[in-house]
Amino acid sequence: MKHASRLLWCGLMGFWAASLGAADIAGPWHAQFETPRGLQKYQFTFQTEGEKLTGKIVAEINGQKRETELREGIIQGDTVTFVEVVNFQGNELRIRYSGKIGANEIAFTREVGDRFRSEFKAARGEAPATSPDASPRRGGGGFGGPITLNPDDKPAFDDPPPGIDRRREGIPRGKVELIEYDSKTVGTRRRMNVYTPPGYSTANKYPVLYLLHGIGGDETEWLRFAHPDILLDNLIADGKAVPMIIVMPNGRAQKDDRPGSNPMATAPAFARFERDLLDDVIPTIESRYSVWTNREHRALAGLSMGGGQALNFGLGNLDTFAWVGAFSAAPNTKPPAQLIPDPEAAKQKLKLLYLSCGKKDGLIRISQGVHAYLKEKQIPHIWHVDSYGHDPTHWRNNLWFFAQRIFK
C-alpha cells in the first residue's frame, strides 16, 4: 500500500513538473499577423514568476515601432493571458491576448474590444532575419485579413505636395467653432465642430460637407490630425475648392458619446447616428448657417468607421446626399448589393462616389468589394489605392482630393 502511494505521489509530481515545464515561456517569442492597419510584426519578451507573467511587447507596422509593457499577465497550466494597451487615435485601447502553450509555439487569440477577433501563432526565439525584398508571411485572416491586390488596385492620383494642411501666411482664413445642439435621437445635447470658409457671409449660401470620424475618435478627431480648416483655406486660396462649410459631428449616437477605454463597444451607436444625422444634425446646420438645402449641395464623407457610415447613410439616402466619399471604409460597411440595390438610380443621382484605401491596409477587402460591385454595375466612381495603411496620412490626402471634386 505504501509502495502504491509512493508511486501515485511520484506520478503526480512528475505530471506537475511536466506541466510546469510546458508553461515555461520565459524569453523571446515572435509573430506576424494581419490587423485592420495591415501586417504587424510582434516580438514578445516574457518573464515568469510562478503564475505571474510580465515582460514587454515590441510591435512594428508600416516601418513604425512601438514598445509597451504587457499587463495583467497570468499563466495557468498551458494557458496564458495578458493585455496590451495602445494609444489609438488619441484614445487608450485594450487588446487582450489568450494563448494555448505548446512546445515551441503559442496559439493566440487576439481580441480588440468585444467586436474584432483574430488568431495567430507565436514562435519561440528571436524573429528570423529576412531580406528587404522578402515577401512577408500573411496572417490567417480574422478582422484584417490577408492583403491581396488586384490589377486595378492602383493610385488614381499622385501623392499631394507636402504641407497641404500647413498654415500659410498671407491668405484669408476660415473659422472653426464648437456648437451644441439638441438631439431628439439621443435625448441629450450633443456637440459638433463647424468650419466656415474665409469671408463667410449670410448674404451668400454655401454647400456643406458632413465629415465623419473613426471608431476611436469624436468631433475633434479630424482637427487633431488633418486640420481640414487649414487644408480648405489653402485650397480655396488656390482656387481649387469651392468655399464650403464642413461639419464634424460626433458619429457615436449615445448619451455618453466619448470613446472610453473600449471604443469597439460603442459600435452600435455608429449605426444609430444615421437618425441623428438626418433628423438633428442637418436641421441644426440649416437653421443656424446660410447654406443650400438641396441634395446637390450636400456631401458626406468619412474615415474608417466613418467611411462605412458615409457609404451606408449616403448611398442609403440619395435624396439627401449627391456626393459621397469613403476613405478606408471599415467592416460596418453594408454589403454592396444592400448599399446600392438600384444601380440605375445611383447612376442618375450621384454626382460623385469616391472610394480610397491604402495598399498596406488590412481592411482593403471592404473597399475592394464595393469597387468590384460598382465596376460590375457600371456605376461611375473614383477608386484610389495609395501606398499607405490605415493611417492619418491616407485620410488627410484623400480629404484633399475629395474636397477639390465636390460641388462643381
N, C-alpha and C positions, 0 to 999 in steps of 0.2 A: 504493500500500500504506500509506504514511504517512497519506494522506488518510482511508483506511478506518479505520485505527487511531484517528485523531483523532476520527472520527465515533462509533466504538464507545465511546471514553473519555467523550466528551461525553454519549452516551446513558446510560451507566452513572451518570455524575454527576447527570444530570437525574432518573433513576429514584431515586437515593439521596436527592436533595433533595426529591423529591415524597413519598417515604416518610417522610422526616424531618418534612415539613410535616404529613402525615396524623397523625403521632404527637404533635404539639404540643398537649397538652391542658392546659397551664398556665391557671389561672384557675378561676372557679366553675362548677359543674355542679349541677343539681338533679334530684331524682327523688322519686316516691312509689310505694309498693308495699305489698302485704299481707304481714304476718308473723304468727306464731302469737299475738302480743299485739294484733293489729289493724293499722290503717293507719299506716305510718311515713312521715314526710317527711324526706328527706335533702338536705343541702347539702354537696357535696364541694368543697373548695378545694385544687387541685393545684398543686404546684411541681415543676418538672422540671430535671434537670441530667444531660444525656446520657440514659442508660438508668435513672438513679435517679429515683424518684418519692417525694416527701414531701408533707406537707400535713395538713389537719385535716378531720374529719367532724363535722357537727352534725346530730343526729337528733332528731326530735320525735315523740312518741306520747302520745296522750291528754292533750295540753296540757303535757307534761313534756319538757324538753330535756336532752340530754347532749352533751358535746363531747369528742372523743378525737383523738389523733394517729394517723394511719394508719401502719402498719408494713409492712416488707418489700416496699415498693413497687418495681416493676420495669416498664419499658416496653420491649418488644421488637417492632419493626415496628409492626403495627397491633393488638398485644395488650398489655393492661395487667393486672397482678395486684397485689393488696395485701391486707392483713389488718386487720380491726377487732377490737380486744379490748375486751369489755364485761364488766361485773360482772352476773352473772345469779344471783339468789337466793343471794348471798354467794360465788359461785364465778366464776373468770375463764373467760370463754367466747370462743373464737377464731372469728370469722366471716370466711370467705375469699371474696374477690371476684375474678372474672376477667372481662375485657370485651374486646369487639371494637370498635375505634375507627372511627367514621365521620366525616363532615364536621362534623356538629353534634350527634351523639348517640353514646353508648356503650351497646352491648347487653351488659348484665351478667348473669352467673350468680352467685348468692349461695348459699354452702354453709355451713350451720351443722353443724359436725361432719361425720360420714360419712352422716348419716341424712336430713337435710332440705335441700331444694334448691328455689330459686325463681329466676325470671328477671324482669328489668325493664329499662327503658331510662332513662338519664340524659340530660338535655338541657343544652346549653351555656348558660351565663349564670345569673343570679340567678333564683330562683323567682318566677313572676309573682304579683302581688298578687291575692288573692281576697277576695270579700266574706264576712263571717262566716256568711252563710246559704248560701253556695255549697256544693253537694254535691261532695265530693272525688272525684276520679277513682279508680276501683278498679283494683288491680293485676291481673296476668294469672294469677291462680290460684296454683299451687305449694302449699307446705305450708299457709300460712294460708288462702289463697283469698279471693275476694270475700265480703263480708258481705251477705247478703240476709235481711232479717227477714220472717217470716211473720205473718199476723194474730194467731196465738195466742202469739207470742213476746213475752210481757208479764210484768211482775212479778206474782208470787203474793202478795207481801207488800210493805209499805212498808219503807224502809230502817230498820235498827235505830237506837236512840238513840245519841248519841255516848258514848264511854267504856265500851263493852261489855266490853273487856278491860283496863280501868284498875283498878289495885288500890284496893280500898275499905277504909277503916278500920272497925273495929268489927264485922267479920263473921268467922266461922270460916274457916280456910284449910286447903286440902289440901296435899299434898306431892308433889314430883316427885323421882324417883330414877333414876339411870342404872344399869342392871343388865347383866350379861353372861350369855350362855347358850351352850351347846354346840349348834352347828348341824350335824346329820348331813348335811343337804342340801349345805352349802358345804364342810364338812370343816374348820371352824375355830370359834373363839369369836367371837361377834358381840355387838353392843350394842343396847339399846333404852331409851328413856325411858318411865317408867311414872308416871302421875298417880294417886294415891289420894285420894278425896274427904275433906272435913273429917269428923273423927270416925271415920275408918276403923277397923274392929274385926273381929277374926277371929270374933267372936260373930255377925256378920251375913254374908250373902252379897251380892255385888254383880254387876250386869251389866257387860259390857266392850265398849267401843268401840275397835276397831283403826283407827288413823288414819294414813293413808299420805301421803308427801310427793311432790314433783315430781321431774323428771329431774335438776335441778341440786342437789337437797337431800340430806339424810340424816336420821338420827334426831333431829337438833336443829332441823330447819327450822321445824316448826310452832311451837316455843317461841320462835324468833327473831322472828317477825313477827305471830303471832296470840295468843300466851300462852293456850293452851287451859286451863291450870290456873287462871288468874285469871278467865277467861271463865266456866268452870264453877263456881268458887267463888261468883261473883256470881249466876249463875242458880240455884244450889242455895239460896243465902241468900234469894232472892226466891220460892222455891217453884215455879220454872218448869222445873226439870230434876230428874230422878231422880238421886240420888247414884250415881255410876258410876266405874269405873276406865277410864282412857284409856291405851292402849298405842301408843307412837310408835316403830315399829321402823325399821330401815334396809331399804328395799324393793329394794335393789340386791344381789342374792344372788350375790356373788362374793368371793373372798378379799380382794382389795383393794377394799373397798366405798366408797372415797372417790370423789367426783365427778371429781376430776382436772381437767386443763386442757381436756378434751373430754368433758363429761358425756354427749353424744349417743352416744358409742361404747359406753357401758355399757348401752344399751337392752335387749340380750338378757337381761341379768341381772335386769331387772324382770319378765320373764315367768317366769324360773326361781324367783322369790320365792314363787310360789304354793305350791310344795312346802315351802319354808322356813316360810311362814306356818302351813300346816296341820300339818306334821309336827314343827316345832321351836318356833315362837313360841307358838302356842296351848297346847301341852302344858306349856311352861315357865311361862306365866302361871297355868295352872290348878293347877300343883303348888306355886307359891310364894305365891299370893294366895287369899283367901277369895272365890271367885267361883262364880256359877252356871255349869254346864257343858252347858246345852242351847241349841239354836239360838235360842230365843225371847229369850235373854239375851246374844246376840252381835250386834254391829253392825259393819259395815265401811264406811269412807268414805275419800275422798282427794281431793287436788287435782291437776289436770293429768294427768301420767303416773300418779300415784296414784289419780286418779279413774278412769282407764281400768282400772287394776288392780282397783279396787273393783267395777266392773261385771263384769269378766272373772271374778274369783275369787268374788265374792259371788253373782252370778247363776248361776255355774257350780257352786256348792256350796250349794244351798238347804237341804240337810240340816245345814249348819253355821251359816249366817247367815240371819236373818229380817229384818234392817234393812240397807239398802244406800243409800249416798249418793255421788254423783259431782259434784264442783264443777269445771266447765270441763274435762271429760274430754279427754285427748289422743288422737292418732291410733293409739295402741296399743290402743284400744278395739276389740273384735271387732265384726264386722257384726251388726246387731240380731237377725237370724234365728238366728245362732250363739249370741248371748248368751241368748236365750230360745227354744229350739226347741220347748218345750212350754208355750204360754201358759196353759193351764188349771192346770198345776202351779204356775206362778208366781203366779197369782191366789190359789191356795189357801195357799201357803207364805209369801209376802211379807207382812210386817207394814207395811213402808213402803219404797217405792222413790222416792228423791229425786234429781232432776236439776236442775242450775243452770248458767247460763252468762251472761256479760255481753254486752250487745248491741254492744260495741266489740271483742269477742274474735274474732280471725280463725279460731279453732277452733270457732266456734259450730255449724258444719255437722255436727260429730261428734255433739254432743248433740241437735241438731235431728233427725238421722236416727234416733236411739234414741227420742226423744219421738214421732216420727211412727209408728214401728212399734208402740210401746206404745198409742198412741191407736187405731191400726187394729185391734189385737187386743183392745182394751178392757181393758187391764191397768191397774189403778189406780196412779197415781203423782202426784207433785208436779213441776211444771215451772215453774221460777222464772227469768225473764230480767231482770236488773237493768241499771243504766246503766253498769256498769264494764267493764273489759277483762280481760285475762289477768293479774290482779294480786292482791296480798295483801288488798286491801280486799274484793274479791269472796269470796275464800276464807274470810277471818275472819267476814264477815257470814253466810255460808251454813253455817259450822260452828255459829254461834249459833242459826240457825233449825233446823238438823237436830237439835242436841242437845236441844232442847225437845220434840221429837216422838218420840223413841225411848224404848223400854222402858216405854211407857204402854199 
